[in-house]
Amino acid sequence: MAKKTVSEIIVDTIVAAGVTRVYGVVGDSLNGITEEIRKRDGIEWIHVRNEEAGAFAAGAEAHLTGALAVCAGSCGPGNTHLLNGLYDCHRSRVPVLAIAAQIPSIEIGTQYFQETHPETTFKECSAYCELISLPDQAVRTTEIAIQTALTQRGVAVLVVPGDISHEKAEAPAPRLPVLRSRPTLVPALEDLRAAADLLNTCSRVTIMAGAGCAGAHAELLQVAEMLGAPVVHALRGKEYVEPNNPYDVGMSGLLGFTSGYHALMDADAMLMLGTDFPYTQFLPQETRNVQIDVRGEHIGRRARIEVGLVGDVAATLQALLPLLNHKQDRAHLEKAQENYRAARQDLDELATGEAGDTSMHPQYVARLLNEQAAEDAIFTCDVGTPTIWAARYLRFNGQRRLIGSFNHGSMANAMPQALGAQLTYPGRQVIALAGDGGFAMLLGELLTLKQLKTPVKIVIFNNNSLGFVELEMKAAGILEYGTELENPNFAALAEAAGVRGIRVADPAELPQAIADMLAHPGPVILDAVVKRAELSMPPTIEAAQVKGFSLYALKAIMSGRGDEILELAKTNLLR
């Protein structure tokens, strides 16, 4: 049997898994891997400015394709930079392999220069994390890592000392049986009957649908029709649930609609489909509940579940449908649909702009992006207020995609995720909705977009603040502190870096600015100056939040910051 270096074995195996690019920053401990990639056709090294961005980009690629994506970091600080992006990938359940180079193997345990212990560091954000300490481990360890990432839909980490990567071992052709495996999990018939009996007995059923509904759209609509059930979606389920769905009544949760919240709270039964929606205060706790999820550990950890079905959503709904009775009473559904129309109208009325104003309502920016973007556009959004506006104003049709840090909640995800999306689908429109704080945090990746000539369009919601944090402070009765951002003219900054920059503050100029951005063949920064005092109201407000906001207003006035209260009123009430 022929011998190959550990680097050759790793690259052979990831190529066999369909990988065509590896995101990272080069370093001496990675030389074996990067040199092997350099010599190959069909796989390339994507040079980012920060390994964190490489992990986010790999996660976006894995999200869009469902296939394995790869990132890498050199020893010590190189691979610890991967950490935040990998946390996001793992919590978003996308299959990513991270190659974490290590110091020379003989130096491990001596407090050598740049020494860390990645097999410990990455344990919490991975499904598999192992050190290749001997060359003969390389074949099996690499194959196990890849198959674990694919089957558990999460992160796998290979820790490879730089010297070991150059050593040789016997190397059979890669074998990855899971690439040809498409298992389907369906609950037992008696469990399906128990779920059907419950749903048939209750008169007001509401469906709460999440990302697990990917590939189950037809079955979801059939069940909603049978049960006369409004469908509320979680944010990660938006791109799969919302398209062409007459039963959809919006989101619930902190970013959601009043219609989604009331559809759940007015129900006497809830059917949860492929969602681990975390906000229990927005879920009914007194209803009779059925939950379907391929991961049994999710069942019952957000609401009390009477019947739990462990299975793939589409296959389980197909098996459940013949057992359901068609409900003739549509009052619950029709009320929820009417509430949704009213909520949608209220939100749309906020998405306006007045010519000559010195800044814009962020809702108006999101609405126009939705109207002008391509039918198959890929959107990414930063955590915070850009996620709010994406959730409320971007519409999905079965072709558009949406990526964000929806579980991990990290800042600075939108631009690097857009990079990964654009490299994965170079012919599609990719638009990042970035916060000014998030964009600045990984600002160096603007240079990556320029160097790689990726035509990503980045819209910065520039309100000179960490806007969502300010909202949280107001709700808690706290005066804003540490949230102000002294921003440059981001458009001018982009132009200095050789990237097209457009700055707009007058709402009258925004339609043409977006059209110009989308028409430009290369990367573009659209610096959209938006109102700092814009509020985003959740679907329900607790007494503590009312008290907190009142306390904030009193503190602001007494500390000489009454102008903030006037600006809040002007922005949100006098419209």
N, C-alpha and C positions, 0 to 999 in steps of 0.2 A: 504493500500500500504506500502511495506517495506521501511524503512529509511536506507540511506547509507550516509557515509561521502562524502564531496565534492571531496576528492581525489579518492574515489571509483567510484564516478560518472564520473569523468574525464577519469580515466583509463578504465572503462567499455566502454565508448563511443569511445575512440581511438582504443580500441581492436575491437569494432564492425565495425570500419572503415578500418580494415585490418592492423593496425600498429603492427609491431612485435619488434620494438626497439625504444628507446628514447636516444638521444645523449645529454650529458651534464656533468656538474661537480656538485657533491652533495653539499648541504649546509643546515643549520638548517631550513630555511624557506621552503625548498623543502621536508622536512622529510616525510610529509604526502604522497606526490606523490611517492617518491622513495621507501618508505616502502610498499606501495600498489603494485608497480612493483615487488619488491623482492618476494612477496608472490604468484605471479602469474606464471603459465606456459604459454608459448606462447608469452611472451613479456619480453624483457631484457633491462637493463640499460647499455648503452655504455659509459664508463668512458673515456672522452677525457681530455687533459691537459688544454685546453682553450676553453671556450664556443664558441668563434668565429669559431674554427675548427668544433665544433659540428653542428653549423648552416650550414657551407659549406658541411659537410658530409651528413646532412639531405637533403640539396638541390640536391646533386648528386644522392641520392637514389630516390628522387621525379622525377628528370630528366629521370632516366633510366626506371622507372616503370609507371610514370604518376599518381601514387597513392599518398595518403597522407603520409608524413614523419613528424617526431616530434623531436624537440629539446627543451631543458629547461635550465633555469638559475636561481640561487637563487637571493635573493633580492639585490638591489643596483648594485654594480660592477659585480655580477654574471650575471645578465641579460643584463647589458650594454655591456658586452663582446660579446653578441650575435649580436650586432647591425650591424657590417660590413657584417657578413655572411648573415644576413637576408636581408640587402639591395641587396646583390647579388641574393638571392633566388627570391625576389620580382621582380627585374628588369629582371630576366631570366624567369619569369612567371612559376614557379614550385610550386606545392601546399605543403606548409609547415605550420605546427602549432607550434608556440613557446609558451611554458608555462613560463611566467615571474613571479616568486614568488615576493611577496611584504612583507614589514615589517608588524608587527602586526597592524591590522586595527585601533585599538584605538589610535595608535601613528601617523597615517598619518596626515601630516600637522603640525607636531611639530618640524621638523628638527631633527628627530630621527636618531640614528646611521644607516648609509647606506641608508638613505631615498632618493629615486628618485621617479619620477612619470612616470612609463612605458607607461601609456595610452597616455601620451604626447610624450615621447621620440620615441616610435615606430610608431607614426601616419603616418609618411611620407613613411615608408617602409613596409606598410601593407595595406591590403584591409579591415581588420576588427581588431579592437583593443579595448577591453573592460575589465573593472574591475568587478570581481565578489565580490561585497561588502556584499551580503547576501547569505546564503546557498541555499535558494529557487531559486536563479538565475542560479544555476550551470547547471541544465539539459538543459534548453533552450539556455543559452549562449554558452555552449560547442558545442551543435549541430549546432548552427548558425555559430560559428567560423569554424568548420570543413566544413560545406557546402559552406561557402564563399570561403575558400581556394581552394576547389575543383572546384567550378563553375567559379570563377574569375581567377583561375590559379595564385595564389599568396600567400602571407603570411597572416596568421591570428594569433593574439596574445591574449592569455588569461592571464590577470593579476590576481594573486591569493594570497591574504595575507596569511601568514603562519598559523595564527590561524583559519581562515575561512576554510582552507583545511581539518581541523580535525572535523569541525562541521557537523551535519547531516541534511538531507532534504529528503522529499519523492522522490523516484527514480523509475519511470517507466522504462521499457526496452528501450534502446536507439533506436531512429528512425532517420535514415539518408536516406531519399528518393532519394537524388541525386546519391547514389551509384548504383541505378538501372536505372538511367536516361541517355540516350544517344541522346541528341537533335542534329539535323542537320539543319543548317541555309542556305537557298538558296535564292538568290535575285529574284525579280519579273521578269516575262518574258520580259516586255518592257525594263527593264534595261539590261538584257542579250542581247537583240536585238541591243541596242545602242552600247554595247561593241563589238559585232560581226561586226556591220557595220563599226566601226572604224578600227578594225583589218583587215577586208577584204579589206578595201580601201587602206591601207598602204602596201608598197612593201617590206620594210625592218624592220621586227619586231624582237626585242630582248626581251627575258624573263629574268627578274631579280627575282630569287627565294630564299626564306628564310626558316626559321624553320617552318613556317606555312604549308610547303609542306610535313610535316610528314604524312604518310598515303596516300599521293596523288601521288606517284611515277609513277604509270601506266598512270594516267590522264595527268601528266606533259609531259610524252613522247609523248602521243597522240596529245596533243596540239602543241608541238614543231614540230612534223611531219606535221601536218596540215598547220602550218604557215611558215614552213621552217625557224624556229627561233632558233638561238643559245641560249643556256641557261647559264646565268652567275649566280653564287651563292654567297650569303652572307656567312660569316663564320659560323654562327649558322645553316645555311641550308646545310652545306657541307655533313654531315652524311646522310642526307635524299635525296639530289639532285644528288650527284656525282656517286653513285653506278650504274654500267651498263648503263650509259647514254651517247650515242654517240653524243648528242647535247650539252653536257657540254663543255664550253670553259674556265673554271676556274673562279677565283674570281676577283672582282674589289676591290677598296678601298686601304688603306694604305699598306695592306699586300698582295695585289692581284697581278694579272698577267697583262701584257700589252694586252694580247688577250681579257681578260674580259673587260678591260677598253675600248678598241677600238670597241668591239662588241656593247657596249652601245652607244658610241659616234657616230658610223656610222649609227645608226638606225634612221628611221623616225617615229617609234612607239615603246613604251616600255610597256610590260605587267608585272606588279609587282605582285608577288604571295606570300602572307604570309610573308612579310618582312617589317621591320621598319628600314632598312639600314640607318644609320645616316649621312653618309658623302656626303653631297649634291654636293661637288665639283667633285665627281666621278659619278654623275648621270646626264644624259642629261636633259637640262631644256627647250629645244626648240622643243622636240618631242611631238607627240600626245600620251597621256598616259592613260592606263587603270590599275586600281589597284583593287585587290581582297584581302580582309582581313576580318576575323571574327570580328575584333574590328574596328568599324567605326571610332573611334577617330584617328586611324593610317592613314586613307586615306587622302592624299594630304599634309601631313606635311613635306615630304622630297622632293617632286617634284610636279609641277602643274599637277593635274589630271583632265582629261576631262570626263571620265566615272569611277565612283567608285562603286564597287559591294561589299556590305556587306554580307559575307557568308563564309562557310567553303570551303577551297580551292578545295578539292576533289569533293565535291558535286556540287560546282559552275562550275568547269571545265566540269563535266559530263553533266550539263545542257547547257553549252556553246558550246560544241563540235558539236552538230548537226547543229548549226547555222554558223559554220565557213566554208569557202571555202578552198579547198586544193590548196596551192600555188605551181605552177609549176616551178617558177623561184627560184633556190636554190643558186644563186650567193652570197647573203649576208651570208647565212649559211656556204657555202663552204669556203669563205674567212675567216670567224671567226674560222672555224675548222683548217685551214692551219696556221693561226696566233697562235692558241693554240699549235699545234704540234711544232712550232718553239720556242715558249715561254717555253714549257715543256722541250725541248731539251736544251735550254740555262740554265735553272735551274738545270737540271740533271748534266750538265757538271761542275757545281760548287760544286756538292756533291761528292767530291773525296778526297783522302788522299794519302800522300806520305810517304812511310816507312822511319822511322828514324827521322821524324819531332818531334819537342818538344811540339807541341800542334796540335789540330785538327780543321778543318773547321766544324762549328756546323751543316751545311747542311749534311755533311757526317754522322754524328751521327744520325740525323733524318732519313736519307735514309736507313741506316742499320737497325734501329729500325723497320721501315716500312717493310723491307724485311724479318726480322726474327720473327716478332710478329705473334701471332696466328690469324687465319682468323676471330675469334670472339672477338678479344682483345678489351678492353675498355681503351681509352686513356684520360688522363687529362693533361692540360697544364697551366703553370703559365702565367700570363699576361706579355707582353714584348716580347723579342726575342724568347722564347720557343713557343709562340703562332705563330710567323712568321714561324718557321720551321715546326710546326705541320700543319699549313695551306698549306704549299707549298710541303711538302714531305710525309705526311701520306695519304695513299689511302684508300678509303672506298668502301665497297662491299655489303652493306645491312645488314651485321652482326656486323661489328665493330661500336663502339660508340665513341663520342668525347664530353668531358665536359670541360668548361673553364669559366672564368669570362668575358664573351664576351660583356656584356652590362655594367656591373658595373666597370669592369677594375681594380679589386683589386689585389694587390700582395698576395702571399702566399696561393692561392686557391688550387694548384694542389695536394699537399700531403693530406690534409683533404678530398678533393673530392674523391681522390683515395681510402681512407679509407672507405667512404660511399659506393662507387661502389663495393669494394671487399666484404664488409659485405652483400651487396644486392645479389651479384652473386659470392659466394665463390669458384665456380668451374671454373671461367673464369680468364684469364690473365688480370691483371690491371697494366698499365704502366703510371707513372706520368713523364711528361717532366717538370722539375723544373728549375727555375733560381736559381743561388746561393744566390741572395738577398731574393727571395721568400721563398726558403727552410729554410734559417736562421731565417726568421721572425717568423715562427711557428715551430722552431726546436724541441720544446718539444713534438710535435706529433710523432716524431721518437720513443719516449718511448711508446706512445700509440700503434703504430704498433707492437712493441716488446711485450708489455703486452697482446695484443689481438691475437697475433700470426697470423696476417693477412699478407699473402704473397705478399704484394704490391711491385712492382719494381719501384724504383725512380731513374731516370737518371738526374743528376745535370749538367746543362750546365755551367761549372765553368770558367768564364772569369774574375773573380776578379773585377767585376764592375756591376753597374746598367746599363746594356748595352743599352737598348732601350732609356733610359734617355740621355745617351751620344750621341746617334744618333740624338735625338731631339735637343740637344744643338749644335751639329755640323751644322745641317740644319739651325739653327737660327743664326749662326755666333758667337756662344759663346764657350769659352774654358770650358772644363769639370771641374766641381767643385762639390765636395761632392758626387761623384759617385764611388770612389774607395772603394773596399772591401778587407780587409785583412783576407783572408779565411784560415781556417785550412785545413788539409788533411781530407776531409769529409769521406773518406773510413775508415781511422783510427779512426775517431770519432765514426762512426757507429759500428765498431768492439768493441770499449770501452763500447758501450751501449748494446752489445750482439746481434747486427745485422750484417749480412754479408756485408762487404764493399769491393769494387773493385775500384781501381784507374787506369785510363788509360790516357796517353798523346800521345803515339805513334800510329798513324793511323793503323799501321800494326797489333797492338794488339787488336784493337777494335772489329772485328768480333767475336773473341773467347770470349772476355769479355762480349759481349751482350749474346752470347750463354750460357755462364756460369751463367749469371744473370737470364736468363729466365728458366734455368733448375733447379735452386735452389728452394727447397720447401718452404722456408720462405721469409720474407722481405729482400730486398737487396737495398743497396745504390751503384749506379755506378757513381763515381766521374769522369766526363769526362772533361778533361782540354781542353778548346776550345779557339780559337783566339779572343782576345778582340777587335781587330780592324776590325772585319768582318762587312761589310756594307750590309744592305738589301734595295734594291732600290724599291721604289714604282713604279706603272705602268706609272705614269707621274710625271714630275718634274716641279714645277712652277719656274718662274724667281726669285722670292724672295728666294727660297731654294738654287738655284744656287749662288745667291749673298751671301747668308748666309754662305754657305760652303766655298766659296772663302774667305770671311772675316775671317772665322775660321782658314783656312790654313795660312793666312797672320799673324794673331794674334799668332798662334802657333810658327811660324818661328821667329817672332820678340821677343817673350818671351822666346826664347831658348828651345822650345819644338819641334824643327824640326824633331826629331826622331819619333814623332807621325805620321808625314806626310809620312816619309819613311816607317813606319810599315803599314800604310793604303795602300800605293802603293804596297808593297810587298804582303800583304794579299789579296787584291782585284784585282790588275791589273796584277801582274807578276805571272800568274798561267797558 
